[in-house]
Amino acid sequence: MKWTDTLEIAIQLSEAHPDTDPATIRFTELHAKVLALPGFADDPNRSGEKILEAIQQAWIDEVS
């Protein structure tokens, strides 16, 4: 998985952290959770605010 796989990341985050409200997560915490996902293999420095926002929105949509 790479940073651009926002939907897959969101699905895995919702499964791994069912008690987390994605609307209230800080980007630093979101970044760490993405890096900890099994199968995630991208450069940690390639993410930015735009990518993290897309992942957060996909996660919100996933749990809604």
C-alpha positions in Angstrom: 0.0 0.0 0.0 1.1 3.5 -0.8 0.0 7.0 0.4 -2.2 7.3 -2.7 -4.2 4.2 -1.8 -6.5 6.4 0.3 -9.6 4.2 0.2 -7.7 1.0 1.1 -5.9 2.9 3.9 -9.3 4.2 5.2 -10.8 0.7 5.2 -7.9 -0.7 7.1 -7.9 2.1 9.6 -11.6 1.7 10.3 -11.0 -2.0 10.9 -7.9 -1.5 13.0 -9.2 1.4 15.1 -13.0 1.0 15.4 -13.2 3.2 18.5 -11.4 6.1 16.9 -13.4 9.0 15.6 -11.6 10.0 12.4 -13.1 13.5 12.4 -11.1 14.3 15.6 -7.8 12.7 14.8 -4.7 14.9 14.5 -2.6 14.5 11.4 0.4 13.5 13.4 -1.6 10.6 14.9 -3.1 9.7 11.6 0.3 9.6 10.0 1.6 7.2 12.7 -1.5 5.0 12.4 -1.0 4.7 8.6 2.7 3.8 9.0 1.7 1.1 11.4 -0.7 -0.6 9.1 0.3 -4.0 7.8 1.2 -3.9 4.2 1.9 -0.2 4.1 5.2 0.3 2.3 5.8 3.8 1.2 8.2 6.6 2.2 7.0 8.2 5.4 8.2 11.6 4.1 6.0 11.4 1.0 2.8 12.3 2.8 1.6 15.8 3.2 -1.4 17.6 4.5 -3.4 17.1 1.2 -2.8 13.3 1.4 -3.6 13.1 5.1 -6.8 15.1 4.5 -7.9 12.7 1.7 -7.2 9.7 4.0 -9.1 11.3 6.9 -12.1 12.1 4.6 -12.2 8.6 3.2 -12.1 7.2 6.7 -14.9 9.4 7.8 -16.9 8.3 4.8 -16.1 4.7 5.5 -17.5 4.8 9.1 -20.5 7.0 8.2 
